[in-house]
Amino acid sequence: MARFSSRTETAADRATGPRPPRRVLIGLCVTEVTSWGVLYYAFPVTLSSLTRDTGWSTATAMAAFSAGAIVSALVGILVGRLIDAHGPRPVMTTGSVTGVAAVVAIAAAPNLPLFFAAWVLAGLAQSAVLYQPAFTALTGWYGPDRVRALTAVTLAGGFASTVFAPLTALLLDHLTWRGTYLALAVILGVVTVPLHALCLTPPWRHGRARGAPSERDAHARAVVRSGPFVVLTAAMTCAAFGSYAATVNLVPLLTSDGMGTHLAAVALGLCGAGQVLGRLGYPRLAARTAPRGRAAVILTAGAATIVVLGVLPGPGAALIAVAVLAGAARGMYTLLQATTVADHWGTRAFGHVNGVFTAPITVAIALAPGGGALLARLAGGYPVSYCVLAALTFAAAVAIRRNRIS
């Protein structure tokens, strides 16, 4: 079996050139907030108005939204290969234009088939503008300094819901849901198209310096077919489902334990604040731990918080404190996902390899809200389902710890 050394690749990264100009990082921070806000977080805010106006069920509308997320995961593999070959600028700029067209199509959809088609188009845009292409760009440009850049972008992206949930609600006060989406399409186009076109301009050396396309493809195939890669991808996918299902279903869990809805909502909000804390702490953890051990620690911590949420009867303050810790573990998981491939296999053909790595994780995240609720019904309640989610996440931690990655 082929073995891959991240140390050799990191040494090569140091020779790829100077750090890109500050506008690259600033531009991506702004576009991630806007892209996530318009293409993701606006939907749950508009959902009730949408279903009331169209008569479509909430489940059906959510299915269209989830279809977009699954398309994004699958197309992300191709997007990664395109970035490897041509660089982030043309791919992410095209993604922004596609996103504008998709949002207009969502607003104009007269029936369910076209509404689903619009969200499929939105999924294509998501694959080219959300975190994964941004992670590929920053990994390629920043090399060994990538953790700081990735942390900055994910911290900025964490404010997408903070900015766009109230903005979308404000638009709904004055416009229909269709008018709101048209206004959001304008915002998406005005902000992200020029920033992607004008800020992502540093030379992309990876398409040339990493060898011919056939050599990059051969390297990528060797990595993604290796046993350690398959085990790591499966483990991270299981952990993603466990972590996201637990945090998304936090409010029904707490209300089933007798906590008021408003206080449970506060707990969910503080869970989001915990994600920011986790992302802030990740660079220090990364500097002091090896990649495999770091992944095992983060996933074990996530499993511990999930099981405590499931079995702890109270008081409310203790449950909220654990929710914050669960959010911190999930925040660290986001950066762990962003850095895992480069940490273990270097940055050669990173877009291709990371696209394959990320695809099942993104599908698991898309299925986590409904899957977590279904698991609770099958298990007879949220406490038992949280124990199952914790066991799944801990099993992923054990699998990573035992995985033989060079």
C-alpha positions in Angstrom: 0.0 0.0 0.0 1.3 3.5 -0.9 2.3 5.7 2.0 2.1 9.4 2.0 4.1 11.8 4.1 2.6 15.2 5.0 6.1 16.4 6.2 7.5 16.3 2.7 4.5 18.1 1.2 4.7 20.8 3.9 8.3 21.4 3.1 7.4 21.9 -0.5 4.6 24.3 0.5 7.2 26.6 2.1 8.6 27.2 -1.4 5.4 28.1 -3.2 5.9 31.8 -2.7 5.1 34.8 -0.5 2.0 35.1 1.6 -0.9 36.4 -0.5 -2.1 40.0 0.0 -4.5 40.8 2.8 -7.3 41.4 0.4 -7.6 37.6 -0.3 -8.5 36.8 3.3 -10.7 39.9 3.8 -12.5 39.2 0.6 -13.2 35.6 1.5 -14.4 36.5 5.0 -16.9 38.9 3.5 -18.1 36.5 0.7 -18.4 33.5 3.1 -20.7 35.6 5.4 -22.8 36.7 2.4 -22.9 33.3 0.6 -23.8 31.3 3.7 -26.4 34.0 4.7 -28.2 34.1 1.3 -27.8 30.4 0.2 -28.3 28.7 3.5 -29.5 30.8 6.5 -32.2 32.8 4.7 -34.2 29.7 4.0 -35.4 28.7 7.5 -36.4 32.4 8.1 -38.5 32.5 4.9 -39.9 28.9 5.3 -43.2 29.7 7.1 -44.0 32.5 4.7 -43.2 30.3 1.8 -45.3 27.4 2.8 -48.2 29.7 3.8 -48.1 31.3 0.4 -47.6 28.2 -1.8 -49.5 25.6 0.2 -46.5 23.3 0.0 -45.7 21.3 3.2 -42.8 22.2 5.4 -41.3 18.7 4.8 -41.5 19.1 1.0 -39.9 22.5 1.1 -37.2 21.2 3.4 -36.6 18.3 1.0 -35.8 20.7 -1.8 -33.4 22.6 0.4 -31.7 19.3 1.5 -31.5 18.2 -2.2 -29.4 21.3 -2.8 -27.1 20.4 0.0 -26.6 16.9 -1.3 -25.9 18.2 -4.8 -23.4 20.5 -3.3 -21.6 17.6 -1.7 -21.5 15.5 -4.8 -20.4 18.3 -7.2 -17.8 19.4 -4.7 -15.5 16.7 -5.9 -15.5 18.2 -9.4 -15.2 21.7 -8.0 -12.1 20.7 -6.1 -10.4 19.3 -9.3 -11.3 22.5 -11.2 -9.7 24.6 -8.5 -6.6 22.4 -8.5 -6.2 23.0 -12.2 -7.4 26.6 -12.7 -7.3 28.3 -9.3 -10.1 29.6 -7.0 -10.8 32.9 -8.9 -12.7 31.6 -12.0 -14.4 28.8 -10.0 -15.7 30.9 -7.2 -16.6 33.8 -9.4 -18.7 31.5 -11.6 -20.2 30.0 -8.4 -21.3 33.5 -7.3 -23.0 34.2 -10.7 -24.7 30.8 -10.5 -25.8 31.6 -7.0 -27.5 34.8 -8.1 -29.3 32.9 -10.9 -30.3 30.2 -8.4 -31.8 32.6 -5.9 -33.7 34.4 -8.7 -35.0 31.0 -9.8 -36.1 30.1 -6.2 -38.0 33.4 -6.0 -39.7 32.9 -9.4 -40.5 29.1 -9.1 -44.2 28.7 -9.9 -44.4 25.0 -8.9 -42.7 22.3 -6.9 -40.6 20.8 -9.8 -39.1 24.1 -10.7 -38.6 24.9 -7.0 -36.6 21.7 -6.6 -34.7 22.5 -9.8 -33.8 25.9 -8.4 -32.4 24.4 -5.2 -30.4 21.9 -7.3 -28.9 25.0 -9.1 -28.3 26.5 -5.6 -26.5 23.4 -4.6 -24.2 23.8 -7.6 -23.5 27.3 -6.4 -22.9 26.2 -2.8 -20.3 23.8 -4.0 -18.3 26.6 -5.5 -18.7 29.4 -2.9 -19.1 28.0 0.6 -16.4 26.7 2.9 -14.8 23.9 0.9 -13.6 26.0 -2.1 -12.5 28.7 0.3 -10.6 26.1 2.4 -8.9 24.9 -0.8 -8.0 28.4 -1.8 -6.5 29.3 1.6 -4.7 25.9 1.9 -3.1 26.5 -1.4 -2.1 30.1 -0.8 -1.1 30.0 2.8 0.5 26.6 3.0 2.0 25.9 6.5 0.3 29.1 7.8 -3.2 27.9 6.7 -4.6 27.3 10.2 -4.7 31.0 11.0 -6.3 31.9 7.7 -8.9 29.0 8.0 -9.7 30.1 11.5 -10.3 33.7 10.4 -12.7 32.6 7.6 -14.7 30.2 9.8 -15.0 32.8 12.5 -16.4 35.3 10.0 -18.6 32.6 8.5 -20.0 32.0 12.0 -21.6 35.5 11.8 -23.6 34.6 8.7 -26.8 33.7 10.6 -26.2 36.6 13.0 -26.3 39.1 10.1 -28.7 37.4 7.6 -31.4 35.9 9.8 -32.5 39.3 11.1 -31.9 41.0 7.7 -34.1 38.4 6.0 -36.8 38.9 8.7 -36.6 42.6 8.1 -37.1 42.2 4.4 -40.1 39.9 5.0 -41.7 42.7 7.0 -41.9 44.8 3.8 -41.8 42.2 1.0 -43.2 38.8 0.1 -40.9 35.8 0.4 -40.4 36.0 -3.3 -39.5 39.7 -3.1 -37.2 38.9 -0.2 -35.3 36.3 -2.2 -35.0 38.8 -5.2 -33.5 41.4 -2.8 -31.1 38.7 -1.4 -30.1 37.8 -5.0 -29.1 41.5 -5.5 -27.0 41.5 -2.3 -25.3 38.2 -3.2 -24.4 39.5 -6.7 -23.3 43.0 -5.6 -21.1 41.6 -2.8 -19.6 38.3 -3.9 -19.2 38.5 -7.7 -16.8 41.5 -7.6 -15.0 40.3 -4.5 -14.3 36.9 -5.9 -13.2 38.4 -9.3 -11.0 41.2 -7.9 -9.6 39.7 -4.6 -8.7 36.2 -5.6 -5.9 37.3 -7.9 -2.6 35.9 -6.5 -0.9 33.4 -8.9 -2.2 29.9 -8.4 1.0 27.9 -8.6 -0.5 24.5 -7.7 -1.9 23.8 -11.1 1.6 24.0 -12.6 4.0 23.2 -9.8 2.3 20.0 -8.7 2.8 18.2 -12.0 0.8 17.5 -15.0 -3.0 16.8 -14.6 -2.4 13.1 -15.1 0.2 13.1 -12.3 -2.1 15.0 -9.9 -5.0 12.7 -10.7 -2.8 9.6 -10.1 -1.7 11.0 -6.7 -5.3 11.8 -5.8 -6.5 8.3 -6.8 -3.7 6.7 -4.7 -4.7 8.7 -1.7 -8.5 8.3 -1.9 -8.2 4.5 -2.5 -5.9 4.0 0.5 -7.2 2.3 3.6 -6.2 5.1 6.0 -8.1 7.6 3.9 -11.3 5.5 3.7 -11.2 4.9 7.5 -10.6 8.5 8.3 -13.4 9.7 5.9 -15.9 7.2 7.3 -15.0 8.2 10.9 -15.3 11.9 10.2 -18.6 11.3 8.5 -20.0 9.5 11.5 -18.8 12.2 13.8 -20.3 14.9 11.7 -23.7 13.2 11.8 -23.5 12.7 15.6 -22.3 16.2 16.3 -24.7 18.1 14.0 -27.7 15.9 14.9 -27.1 16.6 18.6 -26.8 20.4 18.3 -29.6 20.9 15.8 -32.0 18.9 18.0 -30.9 20.6 21.2 -34.2 22.5 21.7 -36.5 19.5 21.5 -34.2 17.6 23.8 -34.2 20.3 26.4 -37.9 21.0 26.1 -38.6 17.2 26.5 -36.7 17.5 29.8 -39.1 20.2 31.0 -37.1 23.3 30.0 -39.0 26.2 28.6 -38.8 26.9 24.9 -37.3 30.4 25.4 -34.6 29.1 27.7 -33.9 26.2 25.4 -33.5 28.7 22.5 -31.0 30.6 24.7 -29.1 27.3 25.2 -29.0 26.8 21.4 -27.7 30.3 20.9 -25.0 29.9 23.5 -24.1 26.6 21.8 -23.4 28.8 18.7 -21.2 31.0 20.9 -19.4 27.9 22.0 -18.5 27.2 18.4 -16.7 30.5 18.2 -14.7 29.7 21.3 -13.8 26.3 19.9 -12.5 27.8 16.7 -10.5 30.4 18.6 -8.9 27.6 20.6 -8.2 25.3 17.7 -4.9 27.0 16.5 -3.4 26.5 20.0 -4.5 22.9 20.1 -3.1 22.3 16.6 0.3 23.7 17.6 0.6 21.3 20.5 -0.8 18.0 19.1 -0.3 15.6 16.3 -3.1 15.4 13.7 -4.4 11.9 14.6 -4.3 12.6 18.3 -5.9 16.0 17.9 -8.8 14.4 15.9 -9.3 11.7 18.5 -9.4 14.3 21.3 -11.9 16.6 19.6 -14.2 13.7 18.7 -14.0 12.2 22.2 -14.8 15.6 23.8 -17.8 15.9 21.4 -19.0 12.4 22.4 -18.7 13.2 26.1 -20.8 16.4 25.8 -23.4 14.7 23.7 -23.9 11.9 26.3 -24.0 14.3 29.2 -26.7 16.3 27.4 -28.7 13.1 27.0 -28.5 11.8 30.5 -28.1 15.0 32.7 -31.6 15.8 34.2 -30.6 19.4 35.2 -30.4 22.0 36.5 -30.9 24.2 33.5 -27.7 26.1 34.1 -25.7 22.9 34.0 -27.3 21.8 30.7 -26.6 25.2 29.2 -23.0 25.0 30.2 -22.7 21.6 28.6 -24.4 22.9 25.5 -21.6 25.6 25.3 -19.0 22.9 25.5 -20.8 20.8 22.9 -20.7 23.9 20.6 -17.0 24.3 21.3 -16.3 20.7 20.2 -18.4 21.3 17.1 -16.5 24.5 16.3 -13.2 22.7 16.6 -14.6 19.9 14.4 -15.2 22.5 11.5 -11.5 23.4 11.5 -10.4 19.8 12.0 -12.4 18.9 8.8 -10.7 21.8 7.0 -7.2 20.8 7.9 -7.3 17.0 8.1 -6.4 16.2 4.4 -3.5 18.6 4.3 -2.2 17.5 7.7 -2.0 13.9 6.6 -1.5 14.0 2.8 -0.2 17.4 2.1 -1.6 19.9 -0.5 -0.8 18.2 -3.7 -4.2 17.7 -5.6 -5.8 19.1 -2.4 -9.0 20.2 -4.1 -9.6 16.8 -5.6 -8.7 14.8 -2.4 -10.5 17.2 -0.1 -13.6 17.1 -2.3 -13.8 13.3 -2.0 -13.2 13.6 1.7 -15.8 16.2 2.2 -18.6 14.8 0.1 -20.0 12.2 2.5 -19.4 14.5 5.5 -21.6 17.2 3.8 -24.3 14.6 3.0 -24.3 13.5 6.7 -24.6 17.1 7.8 -27.5 17.6 5.4 -29.3 14.5 6.8 -28.5 15.2 10.4 -31.5 17.4 11.4 -34.2 15.0 10.1 -32.0 11.9 11.0 -31.6 13.0 14.6 -35.4 13.5 15.0 -36.1 10.2 13.4 -33.6 8.5 15.7 -35.4 10.0 18.7 -38.7 8.6 17.5 -37.2 5.1 16.9 -35.3 5.2 20.3 -38.4 6.3 22.3 -37.0 9.7 23.2 -34.2 12.2 22.9 -32.2 11.0 25.9 -31.7 7.5 24.4 -31.0 8.9 20.9 -28.3 11.2 22.3 -26.6 8.2 23.9 -26.6 6.5 20.5 -25.2 9.7 18.8 -22.5 9.9 21.5 -21.6 6.2 20.9 -21.4 6.8 17.2 -19.1 9.8 17.7 -16.9 8.0 20.2 -16.6 5.0 17.9 -15.3 7.5 15.2 -12.7 8.8 17.7 -11.5 5.2 18.4 -11.3 4.4 14.7 -9.2 7.5 14.0 -6.9 6.7 17.0 -6.3 3.2 15.6 -6.0 4.2 12.0 -2.6 3.6 10.5 -1.9 7.0 8.8 1.8 7.6 8.0 
